[in-house]
Amino acid sequence: MKEIQVRDQIKIRQIAPFVWEVVRQGDMRVPGRIYTDEQGVRELAREVQDGKAWSALQQIVNVACMPGIQEASLAMADVHPGYGFPIGGVGAFDMEEGVVSMAGVGYDINCGVRTLRTLLHRDEVEPEKEKLADALFHTVPAGLGSKGDIRLTMREMDELLIEGAEWVMRRGYGIPGDLDYVEERGRIAGADPASVSHKAKERELAQIGSLGSGNHYLEVQWVEEIYDSHVADTYGIFPDQILISIHSGSRALGHQIGTDYLSVLEAASRKYDIPIRERELVCAPINSPEGKRYLAAVCCGINGAFANRQALAHLARQAFHRALGTPPDEITTLYEIAHNTAKVETHRVSGQMKKVVVHRKGATRAFGPGRAELPEEYRDVGQPVLVGGTMGTYSYILHGTERAMGETFGSALHGAGRVLSRRQATKRFRADEMIRTLAADGIVIRGHSRSGLAEEAPGAYKDVEGVVNVMHETGIIRKVARVRPLICIKG
């Protein structure tokens, strides 16, 4: 097995095919563990050697130094630098000795993906895709500062922060059975609206049912390849089937919660004498007043995002009905899963089952077979894992495994992972040229911002097939189906 000496305090060694360990040294309480190929690990090393201001590898090391971290500081194959935690990073923390960190969640709390199934085949939608794209573009609010389909009072906002997707379901946004296929059934316990600032609530009052901007999207996809027919049948997936994937989060609510608690946790870090190696890694002991308040606020953000995606799913059904006549109840939820959360979960640690707070920053929950949290019909095969690619390539549906439960606290990658910053992408790519190129490949793009489209150009991301194959080969997750975009709506 190979070793890479990055610098005095960072050494990496290969411990299995596609699995690398950052050797525990200095202040590290646990080793780092990275799921990637040799090219990927050498690129991570080069970031440090070149002295880049932002380095995912250094962030993996920094997370490994945090109090109460369990087993390892983990990085999935899509890893790239983030605020404090690397994106694609996972850290689980002991309930008594551990901390909760704003950086382990980020500013878009409970950003995630819902995938909907239809009974339609590609050849039924292909002739109508321009019409359908227009219907989706005009029905689903998107873009920076966009306003949603629902307007709330402050009292209703407090209710929504507690009830999550249930709140919008009761107002007719959804069909029976939707919440059976949503992580936490669309409502996580522990939310306390009193932990969320008036400003955060106020900013969200008009944003429920809006897609947002950045890397958020609504995509109409078709199933190009099935890898595991048994699991695909269990999930209700078939070749050439039309799916709808919605990628969005908690909008302004989550961003303001993150902004508010950055200063709260900074003060807590000083109060409890916790060394901080990067500004956003500020944290508080889980059981401290500050830690409890932040977790309660995160739960509010989680519920806000669940409500938002529930409303977006309803709007997508409406657009399909208007454009194609598809009955809304024929568009069912395959699954919805988040990738920016801090949650109390039970996992096996050092041979014993125990509760831990799992931070997943740009990493998706990927529970294996048998977990009671999964829908009954999926329990034998494991949780659907939804990995988004780019609007010019493809996305994947995979399933969680026992190995994920044993190695990564039931976690996996969430997407392709950026290789260019948004600023770099806008300098290199032009939206109009990209739209023409994708149209030649049969992909219809509708965007509210030319600069936003350039930021999300396929060339700004890693090869999604490569990063998915790494995770598949390790056995952390296994491929079920590959899907290609037909229509993509961007903010």
N, C-alpha and C positions, 0 to 999 in steps of 0.2 A: 504494500500500500504506500501511496505517495505522501510526502510532507512538503509544506511550503512555509518557510520562515519569512513572515511578512515584515516584521521588525522585532526589536528586542522583546516587547511584551505581547506579541501576537504570533502564534504559530498554529498552522492548520494541518491536520492529517486526515487522510481518507480512512474511514472505518468500515465502509461497505460500499458496494457499487452505488454511486450517486448520493452518498451520504458522507459528509465531512464534519470533523469535530474541530472547533476552536479550543485549543488546549487551555485548561484552567490555569491562569497565572495571575500574579498580582492581587488585585482586589476582587477578582471574579469569584463568586460564591458557587457557581456551577459552570460547566463548560458551555460553549455554544454548539449548536448543531445545525448544519445547513444542508438542505436537500437541493443538489444541483449537479451539473456535470463539471468536468475539469475546466472547460472554457469559462463557465460561470464563476467558479471559485477563483480563478486567476484574475478575472475582471474585478471581483470584489477586492482582492489583494492589491491590485493596481491602483484602485481608488485611494487606498491608504498610502501606498508608496509614492504616489504622485502628490500627496498632501492636499487632496480635495477637501474643501470646507465641509462638505456633506459626504459621509461614507457609511454605507449600510453595514459594512463589516465592523467598523468602530462602534456603531450603534448596537450591533449584536453583543459586542463585548460590554458596552455600557449597561445594557439590560441585565446581563449576567451578574453585574455587581449589585443589583438592587436587593434590599432586605427581603428575606422570606421566599425568594424565587425557588421553584421546585424543579429538580431533574436537569433542565437545560434551558438556555435562551435559544429559542427555535426560529428558524428562517425557512420559509417555503421557496420553491423554485422561482417564483416571480419577484423575489426580494429586490427592493431598491430603496434609496434613502427616503426617510420621512421626517416628521418632527419628533425627535427623541427616539421613539421606537422606529425600527425600519418598517416600511410597508411590506407586508408578507411575514411580519413577525408575530410570534406567540410567546406569551409568558404566563405561567400559572403560579399563584402566590398562596402561601399558607395563610389560613384565616387568622391565626394568632400572631404570627411573627411578620407577616407579609404586608405589602403596601398596595394601594390602588393609585394608578398614575393616569393623568390626563393624556399623556403621549401614547399610552397603550390602547386608547380608544380613538383619539383624534377629534377633529372638528365636525365631521359628518357622522354623528352617532347613528348606529344601525343603518348605515348605507348597506344596501343589499339588493338581491335579485328575486323577483317573482317570475316564474315561467308558467304560462297558461297553455293548455292543450286545446286544439280544435279537432274536429272530424274532417277538416278540409284537406285536400291534396294540393300539391304545388300546382298541378296543371289547371286546377279550378281558380286559383288566385292570380297566376301569372298574367292572364289577359286583363285583369282588373287592378293591377298593382298600382298604377298611377292614381286611379280613382281612390283606392284604399289609402294610399299615402296621403293624399289631400285630406281625406276624412280624418285620419289620425292627427295630422298636423294642425287642423283647425279645431279638433275636439279636445286634445290633450294639451293643457297649458305647459309651456316650456320656455326656458331661457332665464337669464340672470334677473332675479327679482320678480319672476312671473307670479301671478296670482292664481290660486286654485279655484276649484269648482265649489268649495264650501267656505262660507263665512261664519266665523264663530264669535260669540261674546267671550269675555274673560272667564265667566263662570263655566261656559261650555268647554273652554280650553282646559280648565282644570279637570273636568270630567274626562276629556279625551286623553289627557296625560296619564290618567289612572287606567282607563278602559281600553286604550289602543284601538285596534281594528274593530273591536266589538261596537265601539261608539258609532262609527260610520256605517257598519252593517245594519244597525237598528234603524238607520235613516234611509235604508234602501240601496246602499252601495254594496252590492254583492249578491251572491246566490247561496242557497243552502249548501253546506259542506266546504265552503272556501276555507274556513279557519282550521279545519281538520288537517290541512296541508300547509300550515304556516308554522315556522319555528315559534315555540311558546304559545301556539294557537293565537298569535297576534296580540298577546297581552302578557307582559312580564310582571310578576309581583314585586313589591318593594318601591314602587314609584310614589314620590311625595311631591305634589305640586308646590308646596311651600319651600322646597329646596331649589326651585327654579326662579330666576329673577323676573320681575315684571317686564323688563325689556325683552327678554328671551321669548316670553309668551306673546307679547305685543307684536314682535316681528313675525310670529308664526300664524297670527289670526287669519290671514288671508292666503296662506300658502298650502294648506292641506288640499291635495289633489293637483299638485303641480310637479312637473318633472325636474325642473332646475336646469343647471348648466354644467360645464366641466365635462367629466366623463360619464355623466348620466345619459341614458338613452331609453327609447322604446324601439324594439326591433321585432319585425316579423321575420321569422326564420323557417327554413325547411330542413327536415331530417335527411342528411345526405348519406350517412353510414351508420349502421348498427354494429356494435362490437360484441355485445352480450345480449342475445335474443331473450334469454330468460328474464334478466333484470329489466330489459326494455318492455317486455310484456307486462311485468309487474307494475311498471310506471305508466303503462298505457301509451307507449311510443311506438310508431311504425314508420317505415321508409316513406319519404316524400310528404310526411305529415307537416302541416303548418302549425308552428308554435309562435307564441308571443312572449318576449322577455322584456321585463321592465326593471331597469336599474336606476334606483333613486334612494334618497335617504330622508333625514330629518329636517332638511332645508335650513332656514335661518335659525330655527330652534336649537339644533345641535351645535351650530357654529357659535351661537351666543353662550350656550352652556359651557363650551370649551373655553371661550374667551373669559367668561366670568370666573371660572374655577382655576385658571392659570395662576392668577394672583392669590387665590385662597390656598392652593396647594403649595405655592412658593413660600408663603408664610408658614404653612404647616411643616414644610421641609426644614426650615430654620428652627421652628419650635421643637421638633422632635429630633433635631441634630442628625438629619439624613443627608449624607453627601450627595450632591447633584452634579452629574458629569455633562449634562446638556440641559439647556433652559427648560424645554418642554417635558423633561423627565421629572419635574417636580411631582411630589407625591405625598401621601399621608398614610399612616397605619390604617389598615382596613377597619379596625374597631375604634378608631379615634372619632371624635365628633365630626371633624372635617372629612375623614374618609367615608363615614356613613352618609353625610350630606351629599358628597359627590356621587356615590353609588346610587342614592335615591334620585338625584338629578339625571344621571345616565339612564336609569330605568324610565324616567319620563321621556327622555329623548328617544329611547328604544320604542316606546309605545307611540310616540308621535310619528315615527317613521313607518311603523306597522299600519297606522291609520292612513298615512299618505299613500302607501302602495295599494292598500285596499281600495281607496278612491280611484287611483289611477287604473287599476284593473277594471273597475266599473266603466270608466270612460273609454277604455280600449274596447270593451264589449259593445258599447254604444256605437262606436265608430265602425266596427265590423258589421253591426246590424244595419246601419245607414248605408254603407257602401255595398255590401254583399247580401244583405238580408239574413245573415247568420243569426239564429236565435241565441240570445245571451246565455241561456242555460246549457247550450252546447259548447261553451267555452269554459272549461273547468281548470281549476288550479292543480298543476303538477306538483309544485312545491315553491316555498319562499324561504330564503335563508339569508342571514346577515353576515357582514364581514368587518364591522367596526364596533366591537362591544367589549364590555367587562361584565362577566356573569359568574354567579356562584354555581358551581357544578360539582358533581361527585365523580372522582376518578381514582384509579389505582396508582398510588405513589409508594415506592419502596415496598411493594407487596401488600399494602393495606389500602382499603377504600377510605377516602377522606374528602371533605369539602375543600375546594380551593376557588380562588377568584381567577378565572381564565381571561386574560386580555388577548383579544384577537384584533390586530391592527392590519387591515387589508388581508385578512386570512379568514377563511370560511369554516364554520363548524362542519365536521364530516364524521358524524357518529356511525359506528359500525353496527352489525346485526345485533338484535336483542335488546337494544336500549328502549326503555319504556317511553322516552320522550318522542319516539317516532310514531307516525301513523301505523295502525295495526297491519295494514296490508303491505307496508314497506319493511316491517320489522325483521323479516327473515333475510332480506338482502342488504339492508343498510340504507342510510339516508341518501337521497339524491343530493349531489354536489353540483352546483351550477357555476361554471367557469366561463366568464365572458372573454371573448377575444377582441377583435377590432371590426369596424364596419366594413372592412375590405377582405377579411379572412373568414374565420369561423369561430364558433364557441363549442363548448363541450358539456355534456351531461355525464356525470360519473357517479360512483357510489362509494360510501365510506366502508371501512374495513376494520377487522379486529386489530390489525397492525397500527392503524391510526389511533385506536383507543390505547394501545400500549406505549406508543412512542411520542405522539403529538397532542395528547389530551383531546383526541378526536377532532383534529384540525387539518386543514389543507390550504392550498393556494386559492386565490379568488379571481385571478385574471392573468393577462399576459405579462404585465409589469412594464413600466416605462423605461425607455433608454434615452429619451430626450425630454428635457423640461418643456413646459408649455411655451416658454419664451423661445427656446431653440426651435421648437416645432413650427411656430408661426413665422420664423425667419426662413425656414427651409421649404415649407409647403404652402401652396396656394389653393384656397378652397375651390375655386371654379375649375381648376385643372383636375383636382381630386374628384369632384362630382362627375366630370366627364369620363374620367378613367373608370370609376366605379359603375357608371351607367353602361359603359361598354361591356362590363362583366355581369350586367343584368341586375345591378343593385340600385334601388331608388333612394336618394338621400333628400331629406327635408331638414333644413337647419334654420334656427332663428338668428344665428350669428356666423358671419363668414370667419371671423377670427377663432370662434369656438370650434368650427369644423377643422380649421388648420391645426389647432392644438391637439385634436384627436385623430390626426392622420394615421393610417395604419403603420407608416414608417416610424412613428414616434414610440412604437412599442416593440417589445421582444417578440420572437416567434412563438405564438401561443401553442403551436403543436409541440415545439421542443420542450417548453416548461411543463406541459401536461404529460408528455411522455416520461419525463423524469419522475414525476410523482406516481405515475402508473407503474413504472418499472420498480420503484421502491416498494410498491404494494400498499402505500398509504391510502390511495384511492385507486379505483379501477374504472377504465373507460366503459361507458354504456353506449353513447351515441355522439356523433359529430353533426353539428347543424350549421348551415350557411345562411347569411343574411339575404333577405329579399327586399326589405324596406327598413330604413333606419331613420328615426326621428331624433334630432339632437336639439339641445337648447341653444 
